[in-house]
């Protein structure tokens, strides 16, 4: 394949991926209510978003609370699980656990969502509870699907770490817990931050898992958009989606910057 053909294919792929986002951002500044005709440039959709669309703001608040809680919990669990897997002396156990860790990512979300919904309903009936699906159930479901991504972000940093640093900490009298906080944690900090940001983005964006595991009293932003899509989406939804896109894009750029800066520091030391 020639360079021109390769660049053409690459351009088509990027256009297919990002052109819908560009269209959404453009129509978020539309003064009219049409989603097909751009009337004129206006900030009115953003103004009305914070004044007249209470349901959207409540759903956004719910999504932010959920994503923040999920990112913290999954980062803690994922980091501890990664350290435990890495410290296992049996290579077969390591490879098996990493394979199991990849399964939630490869499994279709609709299958995961339905199976979790059935499990929560079964446990609720077993305990005699009336509140079958709630914030707690969607929180547990999101932690399940985001923790593997934290593991995949932290594991490479553990493998890159110098094992002699940890041995030196033990020789100087550090306990395993103190050595973890003094040596291991700073070494894998960039992987932890990347995993936390990825868990936040995945939880904020998820629709399928949330749709099957959340109750009627708790609506996330993707579910609210889905409900409005059946009546016709208006520009304020585009405006809020644009703000979310900018936030996620900023987090990803910040995450890449932190990783690049960390790699440059390691290169300078070596």
N, C-alpha and C positions, 0 to 999 in steps of 0.2 A: 504494500500500500504506500502510495506517495505521501509526502508531507502535506500537500494540499488536501488530499482526500481524508487524511487522518484529522487535520484541523477542522475540516468541514463536518465530519462525523462528531467530533468533540463539541463543535459549536451547536449542532442540532440537539445533542444530548443536554447541554447546559440550557439551551433555549426551552426545551421541553420541561426541564426541572424548575426553572426560575421564572419563566414568562407568566405562569399563573399568579405567582407572588407579586410580580410587577403590576399586573392588571388589578389585583386586589388593593395594592397600595394606592394606585391611581384613583380607583373608584371610592376609596375611603375619603377622598377630598371632593367628592361630587356633591354639588348643592342640591340636586334633585334626588328623588327616591328611586329612580330607575337603576337597575343593575346592568342595563344594556346600552343606555345612552348617557354620555357624559355631558351634563348641562354647562356647568361652569365650576371654576376652582373655588372652594370654600372650606373653612374650618368648622362649619356648622355640625357635621357628623360627630366631631370630637367634643364640641360643646354640649350637644344634646345627649351624648353618651353619659356625661356626668350629672345631667339634670333631669332627664326624662326616662331613662332606661334603667330602672332600679333592679330589674331581674338580671340584666347582664352584669351589673356591678356586684350583685350578691353572688352570682355564679363565679365571677372572677375571684372574689374574695375567698369563696370555698375552695377553688382550685389552687390558689396561692397557699392557703393554710394546709391543704392536703399535700401539695408538692413540697412545701417546706418541712413538714413532719416526716414525709416519706424519705426525703433526701438525707436527713439527719439519721434516722433509724437505719436505713439501708447502708449508709456509709459506715456506721459503727459495726453493724453485723458483718458487712462485707469485708471490712478491714480485719476484724478478728478472725473471720473464717479463712481469709487469705494467709494470714500468719500461721494459723493452725495447719493448713494444707502444706505450706512451704516448709514448715518445721518437721513434717512427717518424714521419717527416714525410709519408709517403704515407697519406692518409685511407682509401684503398681497402684497403691492407694492414691498417690498424687494424681496420676493420670486418670484414674477412675473418678475421683472427686471433681477434677476439672471437666471431665466429660459430662458428669451430672450437672455441673454448673451451667454448661452451655445448653442443656435441654430446654429450660424455660424460655430462652431466646429463640430457639428453633421451632418450638411448638407453636402452632397457630393460636393467636390470641383469642379467637372465638372459642376454641376448645378449652383453653385455660379459663376463660371467663365463665363458660357454662359449668365446667367441673367445680370451680370455686363456689359458684352460686349454689350448686347442689350440696356441696359440703357444708356451707354456712347454714342452709335451710335444715339439713339433717342435724347439725349440732344444736341449732336453735330449738328444734322440736324435741331433741333429746333432753335439753335443759328446761323445757317448758317456757321458753321466752317468746313474747309476742313480737318484739322488734327483731325480725329476721335479718333484714339488710339495713345497714346504717353507715355512718361515717367510719366506724371501727372496721367493718367488713371490707370496704373499699380501701382503707388504709393498709390492712393486712395483705390484700390482693396486690396493691401497688408495690409494697415492700418485697413481695415474692418475685415480681418481674424485674425490679430494678437492682436488687442485690447482686445478681450475677454480673451486671455491667460494672459494678464497683470492684468486684473480684478481678475482672479482666483488666481494669485500670491500675490496680495496686500490684498485682502479681509481677509485671515486668520490672517495676521499681525494686521489688524485693530481690529479684534475680540479678539486677544490676549492682546491688549493694555489695560493698566489700565485707566478706565474712570476718576478716581479721579485726575490723573495728568492734564488732560485737564481742569477739574473744578478748580483746584488750579491755573492754569494759568489765567483763567478768573477772579478769586478772586484777583489775584495780579495785575490786570489792563490790561491784554493783550487783544487786539482786536481779533476777530475770525481769521483774516488773520495772525496776528503775532503768535497766538497760534498754528496755523497750521504749520508754519515754525519752531517754537521753540519746539513744543511737538510732534505733529502728524507725521510730515515728518521724524524726526530721528527715531521714533518708527517703521515706516513701510519701512525704507530705504532698508533693506535686501530683502523685497518682491519686491520693485521697481527695484532693481538691477537684481533680478532673472527674473522678467517680461521683463526687457529690453534685457537681454541676450537671453531669449527664443524667443522674437519677432525678434531679429537679426537672430537667427538660422533658424527660420521658413521662414523668408523672403528670406534668402540666399538660402535655399533649395527648395523653391516652384517652381514647373514647370507648373502645370495645370492652376492655376489662371493667371500666367504670360503669358502663351501661348495664352489665349483668350483675354487678356486686353492690351497687349503691341503692339506697332506699328512696322513697318518694320525698322525704323531707330534706334530702341533701342532693343538690344538683351542681355538677361541675360545669365549667364553661363549654367544653365540647358537647356535652349533653344538651345544654341550653341552645347552642347553635343548631344542633340537630333538630330540636323541637321547633325552632323558628324557621328552619329551612322548609318545613312542610307548609308553612303559611306564607313564605316569601322572605328572603333575607334582605334587610335594609342596610344602607351605608354605615350606620353606627356599629353594626357587627363587623364590617370591614375595618372600621377605625380601631376597634378594640383588638382585632386580629393583627393589625399593623403594629400596634404598640407591643403586643406579645412577641411578634416576630423580631422586632428591634431589640427587645430584652433578651431573647434567646440568642440572637446573633451576637450581641455584645458579650454574653456569657461565654460563648464558644470562642470568640476572638480572644477574650481574656484568658481562657483556659489554654489555648495554643501559645499565647505569649508567655504564660508562666512556664510551660514545658520547654519552650525554646530558650528562655532565660536560664532555666535550670541546666539544660544541656550545655550551654555556653560556659557556665560556671564550672561544670565538670571538666569540660575540655581545657579551660584555662588552668585548672589545678593539675591536670595530668601533663 
